[in-house]
């Protein structure tokens, strides 16, 4: 059941976004009442997602040094440099630029594993890498935003709401997930509950994007021209990410499956972990929320293409001579 949901999740999100837009237009009062559930749902979503990340294996993930070096170099050096050379020079409003950077600067730690498995990458490496990716991005993101958007950005956006959201919706679920995993090692019943928690991220995220679409319907239609611009940014990013995976795979002399894993890591971004941050931004910056959600849709559709292109054409099996 979980595999089927994850396989068809992009279409599910599209349907729920359509439902949200219809709800926001046809029943705006009801949509406003639904918005109260957004934060609890986000907290549950992140907790359920974090329980699927092997947080207790950070030390063991460092054993495959060549792969981890390529993964960290690509995600935290090459991709930020690429964004600095391309996106920063485009005529985007500060709010749209903030949304693009929020979502493209940090690598995914959840469906990256699923797509790696479906795309014939090394899913064991993907699982081992996720806790390290999560840890590094938590430290790196504030530095990146300061470098890209300047210290004045913090004066505008850094608020008690943002700090509360970071503590309540990211750090607290992360700590609870770690505690759950730690306890699950000793109790079989909790191990089973962790398995069932793995069924929740897809339907919860569908509900979250529906509520965001309902509450941001006016912003979505107001940004239609901007979304046309950013869709090309996101498509271009996916192409760059795939080629980067192939290039770093060759540079670090990695096996075919490991190079594919790099491509899927570079192509998938941590969109809904960034949602709590985007949602706390002041009203003039709320376009960032729409951009973050929109990127996740482009990415998911892009991953459908990746599943065909990466293993068969871009990084095929090496023929034995």
N, C-alpha and C positions, 0 to 999 in steps of 0.2 A: 504493500500500500504506500509506504513512504517513497519507494523508488518511483512509483507511478506519479505521485504528486510532484516530486522533484523534476521528473522528466517533462511534465506538462505545465510547470509552474508559470512560465511566461504568459501563456494564454489565460490562465486563471487570474493573474494580476490584471491583464488587460480587461477582462470581463468585469472585475470588481472596480476598476477605475471608471469604467463606463457606468456602472451602477452608482458610484459615488457622485459622478458629474450629474447624472439624472436626478439623484436625490438632492444635490445642492441647488439645482434649478427648480425642481418641482416642489420640494418641501424644505425650504431653508431653515425653518424653525426647528424641525425635527433633526436636521443635520447639525445644528448648533448644540442640541442636547446630546447627540451622539459623540460630539467632540470631547465631552467630559471623560469618556472611556479611553481616549487616545493614549494618555500617559500610562495608566495601568496596563493597557495592552502592550505598549512598547516595553515596559519593564518586564512583563512576562515573556514577551518575544525574545528579548535579549538574554534573559535567564535560561530559557529553553535552548537557545542557540549556543550559549557558552557552555552548557552541560555536555554538548556534543564535541567540544574541543578538549583534547587530552591535556589539561592544564598542569597535570602532575608530571608531565614528561618533557618539560622544557630542557632539562639538562641532557637527556638522552637524544633530543633533537639535534644537538650540536655535533654528533658523531660523524655525520656525513659532511665533512668540511667543504669539499668542492661544491657540492650542490647547494649547501646553505650559503656559501660565499656568493655564488652566482645569484641566488634568490635575493639576498640582502642588497647586493650591488644594483641589481635591476630595479627592485622596488623602491629603494631608499636613496639612490644616487642618480641612476640614469633617468628614471621616469620623472623625478622632480626637475632635473636639468632640462629634459625635453619640454616639460610644461613651461619652464621659465623662458625658453627660447621661442615658444610658439604661442601658447594661450595668453601669456602676459602682454603680448603686443596687439591683441585683437581689441576692437572697439566695443567692449562689453561694459555694461553698467557695473558698479561695485557689487551690488547684490548678486547679480548673475555670475560674475567672476568668483565671488566667494563660494557660491554653490558649486561651480565647476571644480574649484580647487579642493573644497572640502571632500568631494566624492572621488576625485581622481588621485589624490595624494596618498591614500591609504589602501593597502591591499586587502582583499576579502579573506575572511577566516571561516567561511561556512560552505556556501554552495561551490566554492572553488574545489573542494574535495570531491563533490558529486560530479562536476564536469570533468575533472581530471580522470576519474574512474571511467566515465562514459566515453571520454576521448582517448582512451588507451594510454594514459599517462601512468605514473607510478603513484597510486593512491596512498601507499604506505608512507612515502616521502611527504605527500601532501598533508596527511594526518600529523606526522611528526613536526612539520613546519609551522602549523597554525598557531600553537601557543607562543612561539618565538615571534612570529609576525605580529600577533596581537600586542605583545609586550613592547616591541620596538616602536610600533606606530603610536601607542599611547604617549611615549616619550617624545617622538619625533614630530607629531602633528603640531603642537604649539610653536615649535621652532620654525617649521615650514610656513605656517600662517603669518608669523612675525616677519620672516624673510620676504614672503610674497606680497603681503598686504600692508606691511609697515606697522610701526608701533601705534599709530593713530587708530588703526583698526581695533586694537584692544580697548582703546578709550571709548569707542562707539559701541562695541559688541560685548565686551567682557562685563558681565553683570552677575548679580547674585542668582538670577534665574538660570543663567548658563552654568555657573558653578554647582548649583543645586541639581540641575539636570545631569551633569557629568557625574556627580557623586551618587545621585539616586538611581539613575537609569543606566549607568555604565559600571561604575566601581562597585556598587552594591550587588547587582546581579552577577558580576564577575566573582566577587567574594563568595556569594552564596553558591555559585556553580562550583567553585573550588572546594568548598565545604561538602557539597553534595558528592562530588567525585571522591573526595577523601573518605567519606563515610561509606560510599558504595563499595570500596575495597573490602570492607569488613561485614557488610550486610547484603545478602542476596536480594532481599525485597527492594532495597534502594537501587540496586543495579538494574532490576526490572523496570523500576520507575524511570530511570534515566533513559532506558530504551524507549519507553512510551513518550517521554518528553521530546524525543526526536521526531515524533509525528506532528508536533505543534508549530514549528517555525513557518511552514508554507501557509496553512490556513490563517495563522495570526497575522502574517505579513499581508495577506490578501485583505483582511479586515482593516489593517492599518492604512494601506494605500487607498482603500475605499473611503475611509474617514477623512484622509488628507484631501482627496479629490473633492469630496463634498464640501469641506470647509474652505478650500482654496479655489473653488470653481471660477470666481471672478478673476483671480490672479492668473489661472491657466489660460483663459480666453484673452486676457490682456497681454499675455506673454507669447501668443501664438507666433508672432514674427520672430521673437527671440529664440523660441524653441526650434524653429527652422535653422537658425544659425548654430545653436549648440549641438543639434543632431549631427552635423558634419564634424564638429570637434570630437564627439564621442565615437563616431565611426572611424575617423582618422586615428584616434587613440587606440582603438581595437586593432587596427592594421599594424600600427607601430609596435604594440605589445606582442603580437604574434611574431613579427620579424625579430624583435628583441629576444624573445625566447629562443628562437632558432640560432641567432647570433651568439648569445651567451652560452648556449649549449655547446656550440663548436669551440668557442674561446676557452671554456673550462673543461673541454673534452669529456662531456657527459654522455651517458648512454641515451639512446633514442627516447625511451620512456621518461627519463629525467628532463630532457629538453622540452618535451610536450608539457610536462608538469610546470615548467617555467612559463611557457606560453599561456597556460590557463591561469596561473597566479598573476601574471602581469596584466592579463585582460580583465580579470574580475576585481571589482573594487568594493569597499566596505560601506555600501550606501546606507543601509538602515541603521548601522551603528553611528553614522554621522547624522541621522535624522534628529535625534534629541538635541544635538547642538544647533542644527539649522532652525528647529522649531522655537528655540529660545531667543533667536535674533529679534531686534526691534522691528516694528511694522514696515519701515522702508526697506528692510532686508528680507522680507518674507518670500521674495522671488526665489531665494536660495533653496527653499523647501521644494518648490515645484521642480527646480533644476535637478535636485538630488533624486527625487522620485522618477523623473523622466530618464535620467541616466541609467537607473536600474533596469528600466524597461528596454532601453536600447541595448544595454549589456546582455540581458537575457536572450533577446532575439539574436544578438551577435554570437552568443555561445552556441545557439542552434547551428549557425554557420560554422563556427569553430569545430564542432563535433564531426563535421564532414570534411572540412578543409585541412585541419592540422594533422590528423593521423594519416590521411591518404595522399595529400599533396605537399603540404609545407614541410612536415617532418615525418616522412614515411620510414618504414623499416629499412635498415641498411642491408643491401644485398651482399651475400657472402661471395667473395670472388674465388 
